[in-house]
Amino acid sequence: MEESKHIRMRCSLLFASLLIIDCFVSEIYASSDSTIFYESFNESFVGSWIVSENEHYSGVWQHSKSEGHDDHGLLVSEKARKYAIVKELDKPVELKDGTTVLQFEVRLQNGLECGGAYLKYLRPQNAGWTAKRFDNESPYSIMFGPDKCGATNKVHFILKHKNPKTGEYVEHHLKSPPSVPSDRLTHVYTAILKPNNELRILVDGKEKNKANFMSSDDFEPSLIPAKMIPDPDDEKPENWDERSKIPDPDATKPDDWDENAPMEILDEEATMPEGWLENEPEEIDDPEALKPEDWDDEEDGEWEVPKIENPKCESAPGCGEWRRPMKRNPDYKGKWHAPLIDNPNYMGIWKPREIPNPNYFELDKPDFEPIAAVGIEIWTMQDGILFDNILIANDEKSAKSIRDSTWKPKFSELVEKAEEQPKITVSVVVSIVVIIFSILLRMLFGGNKAVQTKVSL
């Protein structure tokens, strides 16, 4: 027990030291050439992040500590609410050249049964837009992060890409996203966009998915549309026969086929079981029932004695009138149908002819929209969602360094506490068992000699 206390004390001192270091590290990373944007939430978000004034977003954001340690984050404080908050960047971040790393931490302190915990990286907005008007209609370039509800359990990565032919923005979803971790610890999510069109998704620094933006196997729908598409104006000819089988026109119903024969008939061979009480009803008046004293025949109607099951029938195979049971009719055939044969006029399943896709285009790499702001716009049934250490960088090493200095100490400390708790619980259970065993010994062998038991918690 003393050793556990010393371990916890050393962990606490270590974590406190790391937090102090983190404050300095945050400043270093914020000014690093490879770090484009970094939010540690060491200070209050008020004045820096703008809460949406849209009436639909009633959820209250709080600057709060994470459970179990002193690191602060941005907290979803209420259940069953919509939330929206945004931070505009000093200047838009271009994604077309070089590597871009998107990274942030989330802790689901009360779990996540139905809700989102993702970030939206907004593209430059239309003229007149302000951060206070941020909502689900505010266009984004990338959406990334956990989302879970019902059958949905994924770490989203969605790219909104502009079709250069139509000007329309299309959502392209990563086909095989990783699942959301099911525990309540802090986890860090990283998306690495490489200049060779590669996308890597990391959870806690471990690669969970690798994809190619230009591959139709990795994104739905594919970034590059189909070259040929079904002609929307093509129509199936009226005489097109899609029936592969047809009733045989030469078949005739057999003369002995009786369509009117019933499915079931009386079993003429059945006999009444021995001991059947034909003269006894299945139910009788309850002999113990009495008409209520306050019963008024004029208001309540004529009182009827309630029925009970006839006790004489309990030991008999049955009571009352015996009727022959039904059995399946051996002559039953049902309605006659002609057998099916191959259709000699079968033309196959009709499909419209294909034509060149007027919206088709070719690109060597995605035409990413710049990131002008970072927003959180979610609906969730759970509170206690804590966002922290939001990073945009152009270097994987910077992202790893921040993971190692901010996320890893918190995660390791919580894991150690979780592993230590079962040891304490087992110790308590063993102690209780020893005490109960001691009492039983005294009861069995008397109390002349005390049974000495040393309990160590």
N, C-alpha and C positions, 0 to 999 in steps of 0.2 A: 504493500500500500504506500509506504514511504517512498519506495523507488518510483511508483507511478506519479506521486506528487512532484518529485524532483524532475521527472521527465516532462510533465505538463508545464512546470515552471520554466524549464529550459526552452521548451517549445514557444512559450509565451514571450520570453525575453528575445528569442531569436526572431519571432514574428514582428515584435515591436521594433527591433532593429531594422528589419527588412522594410517596414512601413516608412521609417525615417529615411532610409536609403531611397525608397520608392519616390518620395517627394522630390529628391534631387534628380533621380533618374528621369522622372516625368519632365522636368524642366530641360534636361539634356536632350531627351527624345523630341520634345516640342520644337527645339531649335535645330535638330539634326537635318542635314541636307536631304537625307533619304526619307524623312518623315514629313509628309505633306499636311496631315491633320492628326492631332492626338488629343483626346479628352479623357482625363483620368478621374474626373469628378471628385478630386481632393477638396475642391472648393464648391460652394453652392452653384447650382446651374442657373439660378435666377439672374436675368439680365443678359446671359450668354445664350441660353436656349430659350426659344419662344414657344409658349404653350398656345395651341390653337384656340381661337375664340368661337369657333363653330359650335353651336349649341348641342350638336350630337355627341361631342366629346366631353363628357362630364367627369371622366376619371381624373383623380387628383394625383399629380406627380409629387414625390418627396425626395429630398436629399437625405439619404439614410445609410446607416451602417449595415453591412451584411451580418447575418446571424452568426455568432461565434468568433468574430474578429472585428477590428476597428476600421477596416477599409470601407470607404463610402462609395455609393453608386446612385444611379437614378432609379427610384423605386415606383412600381405600380402598386398603389396603396389600397385599392378597393376592388371588390369582386364585381363581376357582371357589368362592366363599364367599357366604353370606348375611350381610347386615349390617343392623343396626337400632340407631338412636340417636335420642333425642328431647329437645327443649327445651320445658318447660312455660312458658307466658307468665304474666306477673304477674296478668293478668285477661283473660277472653275478649274477642276482637275481634268486634264486631257488623258484619255485612256488609249489612244490610238498607237502610241509608240512606247516601247519599253515594257517593263514589268510593273503591274499594279497589284498591291496587296490590300485587301479589305479584311479587317479583323476586329472582333469585339468579344466581350465576355457577357454571359448571361447566367444567373443563378435562379432556378425555379424553386424558391424556398418552400412553397406549399404545393409543389408538383404542378403539372399542367395536364388537365383533362380535356379542356376545350379552349383553345385560344392561340394567339400568335405571340412570338417573341423575336420578330425579325426586324431588320432595318431596311429603310428605303433610301437609296442614293438618288436624289432628285437631279434631273437635268435642269438647265436654265428654264425658268418659267416665263410665261407670256407677260407682256407689259401690263402693269397694274397689279400684278400678284404681290402679296405681302405674306410674310411668315405667319401672321395671325390668321390668315385664311387657309392655312395648310389643312388638307383633308384627303380623302381617298381618291379624289379626282386630280390631285396634283401629280402631274406626270413625272415618272421616275426613269432612270436609266437601268438600274439594277436593284432587285429585291433579294435579300439574302438573310437566312436565319431560320430558327425553329418555328414549326407550325404543327399543331396537333389537335385533332378533334374527330371522334368517331374512328372511321377507317383511315383517316389521314394522319400520318406520323412521319414527318420528313423535315430535313433541313433544306428549305427552299433555295434554289438559285434560279432566278428568272431574269432574262435579258429582254428589255424592250428595244427592238431594232426597227429602224425606219426603212420601209421599202422605197428605194429610189425611184421606182416607176410610178407608184401611186401616192407616195407621201404618207401612207398609213403606217402607224406604229403597231407592231405585232409582238405579243408576249411569246417568248421562246423558253420553255421549261426544261430544266435538266431532267432527263428521263429516269435516272436511277439515283436519286438523292439519298444520302445516309439518313438513318433514323435518329430521332431525338433521344439523348441519354435519359434513362428512366429514373435516375436518382435525383437527389435535391442538392447536389454539390455545384460548385461553380465550374462552368465549362467555357472554353474559348473556341470560337469558330473563325476559321480563316479561309478566304477565297483568294487564290493566286491566279491572276490573269497574265499569261505569258505572251510575248510578241510572236511566237510560233503558233498562235491560235489555241494553245493548250490552257485548260482550266483545271486547277487542282483544288479540291475541297479537303480541308483538314479539320479534325475535331480533337482538341487537346494536343495539337501538334502532330497528330498521326493522320496520314493520308487515308481518306475514306472513299474518295472518288477521283478519277482522272478522266477528263473528257476533252473533245475537240469541238470548238465552236462551229466548225464547218462540216461536221459529220452529221448525217441524218440519223445515225444510230444513237447519238448522244442527246439530241435536243428535239423536242416536240412542240410545235411543228419545226421542221428543218429550217435553218436560217436561209438557205437558198431554196426558193419554191420549185415545184416540179416544172420540168421543161414542157411537158405535154399534160393537158388536162382534158377531162370529158367535156364535150361540146354542150353547153347549157341549153342550146336551141335545138338539139337533136331530139327527135321523138320516136318512140317505138311504133313501127307499122302496125296497123290494125290487124293484119293477118298473121302476125308473128306468134307462133305456137311454142310456148315455153313448157308444155306438159311433156315430161319424159315418159310417163305411163298413161294409158287410157283404158276404159272398160272395153272388153272384147265385144265388138258389135255383133259377132256371130254366135255368141254364147246364148243359151236359152235356159230358163229355169226348169229343173227336173220336175216330172209329173208328180212325184211323191213328196215334193217340198211343200210343207204346210206352214205358211207364214203366220197363221192365226193360232197355232198351237201355243198354249201358255208355257211360261218358263217353269212354273211349279204346279204340281197336282197333289191331291190328297193321297196320303200313304194308306192304301186300303189294307195293307198287311199289318198295320200297327194295332195294338190292343191296349185297352186301358190297364195301367199298372195295378198290380195287386195292392189292396189297401187304400185305393183312392176313395176319398170320402165325398161322394157325389151330393149327399144331402146336407153337407156342412158348408156354410158360406166362408169365403176367404177372410171376411172382416165381420165383426160383431159389435154391438153397442158396448161401450165401456161401462161395466156394471158399477164402477166406483165413481163415475162422473155424476155430479149434482148440478142442478140448475142454479146459477148464481142468484143470490138473494135480491140483488139490484136489477135483475133482468126484467125489462118491461116489454111484453109482447107487442104492445101497440107501437112502441118506438123502435125496438130492436128486432121485431119479427118473431115468428114462432121459434122457440128454442129447440135445437136438435141435439140429441145425444151424440157426442163424438165417437168415432169408430176406433177400434184397435184390431190388431191381427188376431185371428181366431187361434187360441192356444192349442186346439185339437189338431190343427194343421201342421204344427211344428214337427211332429213325429211321423206324419203321413207323407206320401209322395205328392199329394195335391188335394185340393178341395174344390167343390163346385162342379159345374158341368164339365165333363171331359170331352175334348174335341180332338179329332184325328190331326196329327201334325202334317205339314206340307213336306214334299220331297221334290227334287229336281225331276222335271219331265224328260224322260229319255228320248222322246220324239221331238223335243224343242230344237228348232233350227234358226229361228229368227227371220228377219227380212232377208230376202235373197238379193245378192249383188253379183253382177257379172265380174268374172276375174279380170285382173289387169294384164295388159300386154304392152310391149314396147310401142311407143307412138311412131308410126312411120313418117309423120310430118313434123317430128320434133326438130326445132331449130336452135335449141340451146337457150341459155339465159341471155336476154338482150342487154347489151351495154351500149351507151352512146359512143359515137366515134370520138377519137381524141384529136384535139387541135392544139397548136402552139399556145402556150400560156402567155397572154398579153402582159402579165405582171412579172414574168420571169426576168431575173437579172443574175449577173455573175459578179462575185467578189472574191478576192484572194484572202481577205481577212474581214472581221466584223467592223462596221462603221459605228463604233461606240459613241454614244452621246456623252458629253462632259458631265462631271458631277459638280453641281453648284451648291448642294446642301445635303445634310444628313438628317433624315427624319425617322421617327418611330410613330407609326399609325397602325394601331392594333385594336382588336376587340378580344376580351378574355373573360372567362368565368372565374379565373383564379387571381388572387392578389399575391403579393410577395415576389413578383418578378423583378429582378435587380439587374440593370444594365451597367456595364463598367468598361473602362479602358478601350474606347472606340478609336480605331487607328486606320488611317489611309497612308500607305507608304509605297515607295517604288523599289524597295529592297527586301527580299525575304529574310535577310539576316537581322534587319531592324525589327521585323515582326517577331522573330524567334527570341530576340533579346528581351523584348517587352513581355512575351509570354513567360519567359524564364524568371523575370524579375517581379512580375505582378501577379500572374495567375498561378504559377506553380507553387509558391509558398502557401497560398490560401488553400489550394486543392490538397496539397500534401498534409497540411495541418488538420483539415477536416477528415481526411482519410484516417489519419492516426487516431483521432478522437473516436471515430466510428469503430476502428479495430480494438481500441482500448475498452470501450463500453461493454462488449460481450464478456471480456475477462472479469470485469467488476461484477456483472450480473451473475456469472457462473459462480464466483466466490460467495456471493450472497446466498444463492440457491444451495450450495454445498453446506454452508453454515446452518441454514434452516433445517436441512435434512439431518445434520448431526444432532441438533437440539431435539428434534422430534424423536430420533433414535434413542437419545439419552432418557427422555421421558418414558418411552415404552419399556426400556430396561428396568427403570425404577418401578413401574407398574407391575411388571412380570416377576421381579425378584425381591420386591419389598423395598422399604426405605431405610433399613437398618444401616446399610452401608451406602454412602453417597457415591454416585458415579461421577467422577471428575472428568469434565470435558473442557478442553481448551479450544476456544473458537477464535480463529484469526480471519479478520475481514481484509 
